[in-house]
Amino acid sequence: MTSGSLLIAGSIATDHLMTFGGKFADSLVVEQLDKLSVSFLVNDLEIRRGGVAPNMCFGMGRLGLRPVLVGAAGEDFSDYRSWLERHNVDCQSVLISSSRHTARFVCTTDATMAQFASFYPGAMSEARLIELQPIVERVGTPTYVLVGADDPDAMRRHTHECRQRGYPFISDCSQQLAFSDGELIRDLIDGAAILFSNEYESHMIEQKTEWSADEILARVGTQVTTLGAQGVRITSKDAETIEVAAAKDVVAVEPTGVGDAFRSGFIAGLSWDLGHERAAQVGCVLAAYVVETVGTQEYTFTHEQFVARVEHSYGAEAAADVAAHL
């Protein structure tokens, strides 16, 4: 595989997470819910960087790649942009809305884990205005365009443009699967070089598209299914099924962003010509760093530490293959 650009399209968002020390239920009067008006004094506020596309780009940047972030954000994106650029992410093609804020998830959690949450799509709805061709003219022919969870019209537009222009694309519908009908899902995955999902999502894809597992595989080059603590399964039309165990000795703290990190490592491995098994091992090790950290982009490691962890989980030969690219 000749190493070209990596275009990573998907949602760009920030998470505003608050905790309330009491119980929401103590402040709710069931007979008066039609007149609901309550406020809660929260204990803390965490603002975390998020969105599937920046999460993936951050991981690739940590592995020495320079991915191109494709998505829409508001004028409040400047601090987030600076963070990503410091971590080797090309943000020049992010569309900045003149009227909407960056997408935002705002959530308050009480002592019983009950939640009040809102998601504001904001600028994300303008991602449908983004054309890939001008980006490719700037950065070069893509090795892959990953089409991740985003405004549904943007996902469809990017997928159609990839087909029309012959860009190899990766379908990664993830969070949008639950809200999409079968016709849209069929449109987003047909012809993909790689289809990413977790095991639950793979069954949802079969149910909604009314395609069997074999029919889906006939329409995509490779299907990569993450299995949580059990690792990952990779099926291809023209190769034996590969199963890779998760990294060893993982101390799970918080799972948000783990799937995005796996994708970062897997795509990095492919861009290094390592093959599916090695790529999955890189993905599993990167995912381990995220699950051991609170926040999707808060993990750190040196390249030496990363290689050592690859060796611990997958052996000296795997470590040597990875070390050659770090």
Sine and cosine of phi, psi and omega as CSV:
sin_phi,cos_phi,sin_psi,cos_psi,sin_omega,cos_omega
0.00,0.00,0.84,-0.54,0.10,-1.00
-0.97,0.25,0.67,-0.74,-0.10,-1.00
-0.99,0.13,0.94,-0.34,0.07,-1.00
-0.95,-0.32,-0.34,-0.94,0.01,-1.00
-0.98,0.22,0.36,-0.93,0.08,-1.00
-0.87,-0.50,0.93,-0.37,0.02,-1.00
-0.99,-0.16,0.85,-0.53,-0.06,-1.00
-0.90,-0.44,0.97,-0.24,-0.06,-1.00
-0.98,-0.22,0.70,-0.72,0.02,-1.00
0.19,-0.98,-0.10,-0.99,-0.06,-1.00
-0.91,0.41,0.57,-0.82,0.16,-0.99
-0.86,-0.51,0.84,-0.55,-0.12,-0.99
-0.48,-0.88,0.28,-0.96,0.20,-0.98
-0.84,-0.55,0.55,-0.84,0.02,-1.00
-0.95,-0.30,0.79,-0.61,0.07,-1.00
-0.94,-0.35,0.96,-0.29,-0.17,-0.99
-0.91,-0.41,0.83,-0.56,-0.03,-1.00
-0.83,-0.56,0.46,-0.89,0.06,-1.00
-0.84,-0.54,0.68,-0.73,0.04,-1.00
-0.93,-0.35,0.80,-0.60,-0.12,-0.99
-0.95,0.32,-0.36,0.93,-0.01,-1.00
-1.00,-0.08,-0.41,-0.91,0.03,-1.00
-0.88,-0.48,0.79,-0.62,0.05,-1.00
-0.81,0.59,-0.62,0.78,-0.09,-1.00
-0.85,0.53,-0.49,0.87,-0.01,-1.00
-0.94,0.35,-0.31,0.95,-0.05,-1.00
-0.97,-0.25,0.01,1.00,-0.06,-1.00
-0.97,-0.26,0.78,-0.63,0.07,-1.00
-0.97,-0.25,0.94,-0.34,-0.15,-0.99
-0.82,0.58,-0.65,0.76,-0.06,-1.00
-0.95,0.32,-0.20,0.98,-0.09,-1.00
-0.90,-0.43,0.31,0.95,-0.08,-1.00
-0.90,0.44,-0.41,0.91,0.04,-1.00
-0.95,0.30,-0.19,0.98,0.03,-1.00
-0.88,-0.47,0.45,0.89,-0.14,-0.99
-0.84,0.54,0.81,-0.59,0.10,-1.00
-0.38,-0.92,1.00,-0.09,-0.04,-1.00
-0.73,-0.68,0.41,-0.91,0.13,-0.99
-0.69,-0.72,0.43,-0.90,-0.06,-1.00
-0.77,-0.63,0.70,-0.71,0.10,-1.00
-1.00,0.10,0.91,-0.42,-0.10,-1.00
-1.00,-0.05,0.39,-0.92,-0.07,-1.00
-0.99,0.12,-0.56,0.83,-0.06,-1.00
-0.39,-0.92,0.24,-0.97,0.03,-1.00
-0.70,-0.71,0.82,-0.57,0.13,-0.99
-0.91,-0.42,0.77,-0.63,0.09,-1.00
-0.95,-0.32,0.90,-0.43,-0.07,-1.00
-0.90,-0.43,0.61,-0.79,0.09,-1.00
-0.96,0.29,0.64,-0.77,-0.03,-1.00
-0.43,-0.90,-0.33,-0.94,-0.14,-0.99
1.00,-0.05,0.70,-0.72,-0.13,-0.99
-0.90,0.44,-0.61,0.79,-0.08,-1.00
-0.93,0.35,-0.75,0.66,0.07,-1.00
-0.89,0.46,-0.59,0.81,0.04,-1.00
-0.85,0.52,-0.72,0.70,0.00,-1.00
-0.92,0.38,-0.68,0.73,0.00,-1.00
-0.88,0.48,-0.65,0.76,0.01,-1.00
-0.86,0.51,-0.71,0.70,0.00,-1.00
-0.88,0.47,-0.68,0.73,0.02,-1.00
-0.91,0.42,-0.63,0.78,0.04,-1.00
-0.88,0.47,-0.62,0.78,0.04,-1.00
-0.90,0.43,-0.42,0.91,0.00,-1.00
-1.00,-0.07,0.18,0.98,0.12,-0.99
1.00,-0.05,0.03,1.00,0.05,-1.00
-1.00,0.05,0.19,-0.98,0.08,-1.00
-0.80,-0.60,0.99,0.17,-0.01,-1.00
-0.96,0.29,0.38,-0.92,-0.01,-1.00
-0.96,-0.27,0.90,-0.44,0.02,-1.00
-0.98,0.20,0.80,-0.60,0.00,-1.00
-0.84,-0.54,0.92,-0.40,-0.01,-1.00
0.04,-1.00,-0.06,-1.00,-0.04,-1.00
-0.85,-0.52,0.65,-0.76,0.00,-1.00
-0.62,-0.78,0.12,-0.99,0.04,-1.00
-1.00,-0.10,0.00,-1.00,0.01,-1.00
-0.93,0.38,-0.22,0.97,0.07,-1.00
-0.99,0.16,0.16,0.99,-0.06,-1.00
-0.99,0.15,-0.09,1.00,-0.22,-0.98
-0.87,0.49,-0.69,0.72,0.01,-1.00
-0.91,0.41,-0.67,0.74,0.00,-1.00
-0.90,0.44,-0.67,0.75,0.04,-1.00
-0.85,0.52,-0.72,0.69,-0.02,-1.00
-0.87,0.50,-0.69,0.73,0.03,-1.00
-0.86,0.52,-0.76,0.65,-0.04,-1.00
-0.91,0.42,-0.67,0.74,-0.01,-1.00
-0.90,0.44,-0.56,0.83,0.07,-1.00
-0.92,0.38,-0.31,0.95,0.01,-1.00
-0.93,-0.36,0.52,0.86,0.23,-0.97
0.96,0.28,0.47,0.88,0.04,-1.00
-0.97,-0.25,0.76,-0.65,0.06,-1.00
-0.99,0.16,0.93,-0.37,-0.04,-1.00
-0.95,-0.30,0.19,0.98,-0.10,-0.99
-0.91,0.41,-0.36,0.93,-0.07,-1.00
-0.98,-0.22,0.22,0.98,0.10,-0.99
-0.95,0.30,0.78,-0.62,0.05,-1.00
-0.98,0.17,0.81,-0.58,0.01,-1.00
-0.98,-0.21,0.89,-0.46,0.01,-1.00
-0.94,0.33,0.62,-0.79,0.05,-1.00
-1.00,0.02,-0.14,0.99,-0.13,-0.99
-0.75,-0.66,-0.21,0.98,-0.08,-1.00
-0.83,-0.56,0.51,-0.86,0.09,-1.00
-0.98,0.21,0.31,-0.95,0.15,-0.99
-0.85,0.52,0.60,-0.80,0.02,-1.00
-0.78,0.63,0.57,-0.82,-0.12,-0.99
-0.60,-0.80,0.72,-0.70,0.13,-0.99
-0.95,-0.30,0.86,-0.52,-0.03,-1.00
-0.87,-0.49,0.85,-0.52,-0.13,-0.99
-0.63,-0.78,0.73,-0.68,0.13,-0.99
-0.90,-0.43,0.77,-0.64,-0.04,-1.00
-0.89,-0.45,0.73,-0.69,0.00,-1.00
-1.00,-0.10,-0.10,-1.00,-0.11,-0.99
-0.92,0.39,-0.32,0.95,0.01,-1.00
-0.99,-0.12,0.11,0.99,-0.07,-1.00
0.96,0.28,0.17,0.98,0.17,-0.99
-0.94,0.35,0.51,-0.86,-0.09,-1.00
-0.71,-0.70,0.60,-0.80,0.31,-0.95
-0.94,-0.35,0.84,-0.54,-0.08,-1.00
-0.63,-0.78,0.48,-0.88,0.08,-1.00
-0.66,-0.75,0.57,-0.82,0.12,-0.99
-0.85,-0.53,0.83,-0.55,0.02,-1.00
-0.96,-0.27,0.94,-0.35,-0.05,-1.00
-0.94,0.35,-0.53,0.85,0.10,-0.99
0.76,0.65,-0.80,-0.60,-0.09,-1.00
-0.89,0.46,-0.35,0.94,-0.03,-1.00
-0.81,0.58,-0.53,0.85,-0.03,-1.00
-0.93,0.38,-0.24,0.97,0.02,-1.00
-1.00,-0.02,-0.04,1.00,0.04,-1.00
-0.88,0.47,-0.39,0.92,0.02,-1.00
-0.91,0.41,-0.22,0.97,0.00,-1.00
-1.00,0.07,-0.12,0.99,-0.13,-0.99
-0.99,0.12,0.78,-0.62,0.09,-1.00
-0.98,-0.21,0.70,-0.71,-0.05,-1.00
-0.98,0.20,-0.56,0.83,-0.11,-0.99
-0.81,0.58,-0.72,0.70,0.03,-1.00
-0.88,0.47,-0.52,0.85,0.04,-1.00
-0.93,0.37,-0.69,0.72,0.01,-1.00
-0.89,0.45,-0.62,0.78,0.04,-1.00
-0.88,0.48,-0.52,0.85,-0.01,-1.00
-0.99,0.17,-0.67,0.74,-0.19,-0.98
-0.95,-0.32,-0.19,0.98,0.00,-1.00
0.97,-0.23,0.25,-0.97,-0.05,-1.00
-0.85,0.53,0.75,-0.67,-0.06,-1.00
-0.98,0.21,0.66,-0.75,0.26,-0.97
-0.91,0.41,-0.71,0.70,0.08,-1.00
-0.55,-0.83,0.49,-0.87,0.29,-0.96
-0.92,-0.40,0.90,-0.43,0.08,-1.00
-1.00,0.01,0.82,-0.57,0.04,-1.00
-0.96,-0.27,0.99,-0.15,-0.05,-1.00
-0.99,-0.13,-0.01,-1.00,-0.03,-1.00
-0.85,0.52,0.78,-0.63,-0.13,-0.99
-0.28,-0.96,-0.16,-0.99,0.19,-0.98
-0.80,0.59,0.80,-0.60,-0.09,-1.00
-0.83,0.55,-0.60,0.80,0.03,-1.00
-0.92,0.38,-0.55,0.84,0.07,-1.00
-0.92,0.39,-0.68,0.73,0.01,-1.00
-0.87,0.50,-0.69,0.72,0.01,-1.00
-0.91,0.41,-0.69,0.72,-0.03,-1.00
-0.89,0.45,-0.71,0.70,0.00,-1.00
-0.89,0.46,-0.67,0.75,-0.01,-1.00
-0.89,0.45,-0.72,0.70,0.01,-1.00
-0.88,0.47,-0.66,0.75,-0.02,-1.00
-0.92,0.40,-0.62,0.79,0.05,-1.00
-0.87,0.49,-0.70,0.72,0.02,-1.00
-0.89,0.45,-0.70,0.71,-0.07,-1.00
-0.92,0.39,-0.61,0.79,-0.09,-1.00
-0.99,-0.13,-0.06,1.00,0.04,-1.00
0.98,0.22,0.40,0.92,0.07,-1.00
-0.99,0.15,0.78,-0.62,0.10,-0.99
-0.89,0.45,0.77,-0.64,-0.05,-1.00
-0.81,-0.58,0.47,-0.88,0.04,-1.00
-0.94,-0.34,0.81,-0.59,0.03,-1.00
-1.00,-0.08,0.83,-0.56,-0.05,-1.00
-0.60,-0.80,0.96,0.27,-0.13,-0.99
-0.94,0.33,-0.52,0.85,0.02,-1.00
0.58,0.82,-0.92,-0.39,-0.15,-0.99
-0.87,0.49,-0.37,0.93,-0.03,-1.00
-0.98,0.18,-0.20,0.98,-0.04,-1.00
-0.86,0.51,-0.66,0.75,-0.07,-1.00
-0.90,0.43,-0.44,0.90,-0.08,-1.00
-0.97,-0.23,0.02,1.00,-0.08,-1.00
-0.96,-0.27,0.53,-0.85,0.07,-1.00
-1.00,0.02,0.14,-0.99,-0.07,-1.00
-0.87,0.49,-0.59,0.80,-0.03,-1.00
-0.90,0.44,-0.68,0.73,0.01,-1.00
-0.92,0.39,-0.69,0.73,-0.03,-1.00
-0.90,0.44,-0.68,0.73,0.05,-1.00
-0.85,0.53,-0.66,0.75,-0.02,-1.00
-0.91,0.42,-0.58,0.81,-0.10,-1.00
-0.99,0.17,-0.39,0.92,-0.08,-1.00
-0.96,-0.27,-0.35,0.94,-0.09,-1.00
-0.90,0.44,0.86,-0.52,0.03,-1.00
1.00,0.01,0.06,1.00,0.00,-1.00
-0.93,0.37,0.61,-0.79,0.11,-0.99
-0.93,0.37,-0.60,0.80,0.01,-1.00
-0.65,-0.76,0.67,-0.74,0.14,-0.99
-0.91,-0.42,0.87,-0.49,0.05,-1.00
-0.98,-0.17,0.65,-0.76,0.19,-0.98
-0.26,-0.96,0.22,-0.97,0.24,-0.97
-1.00,-0.02,0.02,-1.00,-0.12,-0.99
-0.91,0.41,-0.67,0.74,0.03,-1.00
-0.88,0.48,-0.70,0.72,-0.01,-1.00
-0.90,0.43,-0.55,0.84,0.00,-1.00
-0.89,0.45,-0.61,0.79,0.05,-1.00
-0.94,0.33,-0.59,0.81,0.05,-1.00
-0.90,0.43,-0.63,0.78,0.04,-1.00
-0.88,0.47,-0.71,0.70,0.01,-1.00
-0.88,0.47,-0.70,0.71,-0.04,-1.00
-0.90,0.44,-0.73,0.68,-0.11,-0.99
-0.97,0.23,-0.59,0.81,0.00,-1.00
-0.99,0.17,-0.33,0.94,-0.12,-0.99
0.88,0.47,0.46,0.89,0.13,-0.99
-0.97,-0.25,0.62,-0.79,0.10,-0.99
-0.97,0.26,0.19,-0.98,0.05,-1.00
-0.84,0.54,-0.65,0.76,0.01,-1.00
-0.92,0.38,-0.61,0.79,0.02,-1.00
-0.92,0.38,-0.61,0.79,0.06,-1.00
-0.89,0.45,-0.72,0.70,-0.02,-1.00
-0.90,0.44,-0.48,0.87,0.05,-1.00
-0.93,0.36,-0.35,0.94,-0.07,-1.00
-0.98,-0.19,-0.21,0.98,0.02,-1.00
-0.82,-0.57,0.37,-0.93,0.00,-1.00
-0.96,0.29,-0.74,0.67,-0.08,-1.00
-0.58,-0.81,0.67,-0.74,0.09,-1.00
-0.93,-0.37,0.82,-0.57,-0.01,-1.00
-0.92,-0.38,0.90,-0.45,-0.07,-1.00
-0.89,-0.46,0.90,-0.43,0.02,-1.00
-0.99,0.16,0.59,-0.81,-0.13,-0.99
-0.84,-0.54,0.45,0.89,0.00,-1.00
0.89,0.46,-0.76,-0.65,-0.05,-1.00
-0.93,0.38,-0.22,0.98,0.03,-1.00
-1.00,0.07,-0.08,1.00,0.06,-1.00
0.98,-0.20,-0.76,-0.65,-0.14,-0.99
-0.47,-0.88,0.52,-0.85,0.07,-1.00
-0.85,-0.52,0.72,-0.69,-0.03,-1.00
-0.85,-0.53,0.87,-0.49,0.04,-1.00
-0.89,-0.46,0.66,-0.75,0.01,-1.00
-0.71,-0.70,0.42,-0.91,0.00,-1.00
-0.89,0.45,-0.59,0.81,-0.19,-0.98
-0.88,-0.48,0.46,0.89,-0.02,-1.00
-0.46,-0.89,0.34,-0.94,0.05,-1.00
-0.92,0.39,0.50,-0.86,0.08,-1.00
-0.91,0.42,0.69,-0.72,0.00,-1.00
-0.91,-0.41,0.73,-0.68,0.13,-0.99
-0.86,-0.51,0.78,-0.62,-0.02,-1.00
-0.87,-0.49,0.78,-0.63,0.02,-1.00
-0.95,0.30,0.43,-0.90,0.09,-1.00
-0.90,0.44,0.31,-0.95,0.05,-1.00
-0.87,0.49,0.46,-0.89,-0.06,-1.00
-0.99,0.14,0.44,-0.90,0.17,-0.99
0.83,0.56,0.72,0.69,0.03,-1.00
-1.00,0.05,0.75,-0.66,0.07,-1.00
-0.97,-0.26,0.99,-0.10,-0.12,-0.99
-0.95,0.32,0.75,-0.66,0.03,-1.00
-0.89,-0.45,-0.74,0.67,-0.08,-1.00
-0.39,-0.92,0.81,-0.59,-0.20,-0.98
-1.00,0.04,-0.12,0.99,-0.09,-1.00
-0.87,0.49,0.77,-0.63,0.06,-1.00
1.00,0.03,0.00,1.00,-0.05,-1.00
-0.91,0.42,-0.68,0.73,0.02,-1.00
-0.89,0.46,-0.63,0.78,0.04,-1.00
-0.89,0.45,-0.65,0.76,0.00,-1.00
-0.91,0.41,-0.68,0.74,0.04,-1.00
-0.84,0.54,-0.70,0.71,0.00,-1.00
-0.88,0.48,-0.65,0.76,0.04,-1.00
-0.83,0.56,-0.77,0.64,-0.04,-1.00
-0.92,0.38,-0.64,0.77,-0.02,-1.00
-0.90,0.44,-0.71,0.70,0.00,-1.00
-0.92,0.40,-0.62,0.79,0.07,-1.00
-0.86,0.51,-0.72,0.69,0.01,-1.00
-0.86,0.51,-0.66,0.75,0.04,-1.00
-0.91,0.42,-0.64,0.77,-0.01,-1.00
-0.92,0.39,-0.35,0.94,0.07,-1.00
-1.00,-0.03,0.10,1.00,-0.01,-1.00
0.89,0.45,0.59,0.81,-0.07,-1.00
-1.00,0.02,-0.21,0.98,-0.05,-1.00
1.00,0.06,0.24,-0.97,-0.17,-0.99
-0.91,0.41,-0.67,0.75,-0.06,-1.00
-0.91,0.42,-0.75,0.66,0.02,-1.00
-0.89,0.46,-0.67,0.74,-0.01,-1.00
-0.86,0.51,-0.66,0.75,0.02,-1.00
-0.91,0.41,-0.59,0.80,0.04,-1.00
-0.90,0.43,-0.67,0.74,0.07,-1.00
-0.87,0.49,-0.70,0.72,0.01,-1.00
-0.88,0.47,-0.67,0.75,-0.01,-1.00
-0.91,0.41,-0.61,0.79,0.02,-1.00
-0.93,0.36,-0.68,0.74,0.03,-1.00
-0.90,0.44,-0.64,0.77,0.04,-1.00
-0.88,0.48,-0.58,0.81,0.01,-1.00
-0.88,0.48,-0.64,0.77,0.02,-1.00
-0.88,0.47,-0.62,0.79,-0.05,-1.00
-0.95,0.31,-0.69,0.73,-0.05,-1.00
-0.92,0.39,-0.34,0.94,0.02,-1.00
-1.00,0.00,0.08,1.00,-0.09,-1.00
-0.75,-0.66,0.59,-0.81,0.14,-0.99
-0.99,0.12,0.84,-0.54,-0.07,-1.00
0.96,-0.28,0.51,-0.86,-0.11,-0.99
-1.00,0.07,-0.29,0.96,-0.05,-1.00
-0.73,-0.68,0.56,0.83,-0.08,-1.00
-0.96,-0.28,-0.05,1.00,-0.07,-1.00
-0.99,0.16,0.44,-0.90,0.03,-1.00
-0.66,-0.75,0.47,-0.89,0.13,-0.99
-0.25,-0.97,0.41,-0.91,0.20,-0.98
-1.00,0.02,0.31,-0.95,0.04,-1.00
-0.89,0.47,-0.56,0.83,0.03,-1.00
-0.90,0.43,-0.67,0.74,0.03,-1.00
-0.90,0.44,-0.64,0.77,-0.01,-1.00
-0.90,0.43,-0.72,0.69,0.00,-1.00
-0.89,0.46,-0.65,0.76,0.02,-1.00
-0.88,0.47,-0.59,0.81,0.00,-1.00
-0.95,0.30,-0.58,0.82,0.12,-0.99
-0.87,0.50,-0.70,0.71,-0.01,-1.00
-0.90,0.45,-0.67,0.75,-0.01,-1.00
-0.87,0.49,-0.61,0.79,-0.07,-1.00
-1.00,0.01,-0.57,0.82,-0.21,-0.98
-0.77,-0.64,0.00,1.00,0.12,-0.99
0.98,-0.20,0.19,-0.98,-0.11,-0.99
-0.92,0.38,-0.60,0.80,-0.03,-1.00
-0.92,0.40,-0.67,0.74,0.06,-1.00
-0.88,0.47,-0.68,0.73,-0.01,-1.00
-0.88,0.47,-0.66,0.75,-0.01,-1.00
-0.90,0.43,-0.64,0.77,0.04,-1.00
-0.88,0.47,-0.65,0.76,-0.01,-1.00
-0.96,0.28,-0.68,0.73,-0.05,-1.00
-0.85,0.52,-0.50,0.87,-0.02,-1.00
-0.89,0.45,-0.29,0.96,-0.08,-1.00
-0.91,-0.41,0.03,1.00,-0.02,-1.00
-0.92,-0.38,0.00,0.00,0.00,0.00
